[in-house]
């Protein structure tokens, strides 16, 4: 059974039932998946390389901060 709701301008909007909404959701998923473009081997390699470099830089930054703050705490608290 479809539910109907009244909008502020007086129009009545009928909402589809649960089964229809699930079907519409699956159809929208399939429509979006058709738009997905698979990267080429070169593009994939470049993205993996970029992520790897970014992670290494973050590891260096966090290690430096940990070392620096650890030494600072040692100086303050002995």
Secondary structure, DSSP 4 states (H G I P E B T S, - for coil): --EEEE-TTS-EEEEP-HHHHHHHHHHHHHHHHHT--PPPHHHHHHHHHHHHHHHHHHHHHHHHHHHHHHHHHHHHH-
